[in-house]
Amino acid sequence: MGSPDSLLEIATRVAAIRRDLHAHPELAFAERRTGDIIAGQLQRLGLEIHRGIAGTGVVGRLQRGASARAIGLRADMDALPLDELNAFAHRSRHDGCMHACGHDGHMAMLLGAAEALSTTARFDGSVYFIFQPAEEHEGGGRLMVEQGLFERFPMQAVFGLHNWPGLAAGQMAVIPGAVMAGADRFEIRLSGRGGHAAMPQQADDIVLAGAVLVQALQTLVSRNTDPLEPAVLSVTRFHAGQADNVLPEHALLGGTLRSFSAGQQTLMEEGMERICAGIAAAHGVTIDLQIERGYPPTINSPAETDLCREVATEVFGAENLRGDLRPSMGAEDFSYMLQARPGCYVWLGNGSGEGGCMLHSPRYDFNDAIIVAGMRYWMTLVERALPLA
């Protein structure tokens, strides 16, 4: 591993890049300037560069020795459609667009690791630095896999990292098995006869049927799901009516399902269909349920999780390896890569999260002080996964 001084010098350079990326955020599949900067930095290091996978994605390859072994390291590139409320110099210059999840920091840490590793020869094999577009809801990870990421760039395992506000800087959480939930979206349309609110017997009360439906859907988790199987069903939208004295003909409900297994996803979906059909019959209305499967659960594989735990212990010390954190009900499209190859997704502490500095907050900013920690983790992982003969 490089000397502390050299790593700090690299971290200072990539921190400046990080702040430039923060000031110029780009949304999913529009990361053109971002991709140009990433490709330029990797080209400067002498890496083999590939562009265009999933549109704006960038993959750089660094090879040492003659081994055919290879691993992938992934960082996400896109920003969120959010107005930034920070006032520092590198705040977003684009209205309605902000790096509020730390993807700018993820790119910086991976660029720093690529630079440090390019100056050493303490591994044998190939490292693919994967800069993925469109993590936020748009499924850039899925598209990369579908467009042949692992066929074009053969690798035996793939690894991901996300900063984690609320976890102390200098700590890392490595969670075996499910680490992030699967996320489905649903939309429910209710239809019936509208009428005068003073004469409900002459109409179908769509609002009442929708209210009963919202309550009944909660029983899927409280009474139809194994209490040892985490699941969330949240109705987040309920739109109906325009006047106080009119019973509307239509209502629209929407929300999200979260779970940690494909089996649980199926059970929840079947339960929703059953409840919608029953309430439609009971209230004499029409209910149309549409469920869109989103990101699958993010599942860490055993051997790679053990490797990452060993690396985190070496880099941060056993006292800073957090194995007590619970999985998150958030979702991650790195899950598609883990369906195609074994690997592990870890959380790196970003600090206390005070002052509104939480993920997806308009006051969020990545903590540049943890860039060296992320670089050291990536470098050590490469050296342990691709050891010299």
ABEGO torsion letter per residue (X at the ends): XBBAAAAAAAAAAAAAAAAAAAABBBBBGABAAAAAAAAAAAAAAGBBBBBGBGGABBBBBBBBEABABBBBBBBBABBBBBBBABABAABBABBGBBBAAGAAAAAAAAAAAAAAAAABAABBEBBBBBBBBGABGAGAAAAAAAAGAAAABBBABBBBBBBBBGBBBGBBBBBBEBABBBBBBBBBBBBBBBEBAABAAABBBAAAAAAAAAAAAAAAAAAABBAABBBBBBBABBBBEABAABBBABBBBBEBBBBABAAAAAAAAAAAAAAAAAAAAAAGBBBBBBBBBBBBBBBBBAAAAAAAAAAAAAAAEAAABBAABBBBABBBAAAAAAAABBEBBBBBBAEAGBGGBBBGBAABBBBAAAAAAAAAAAAAAAAAABBBX
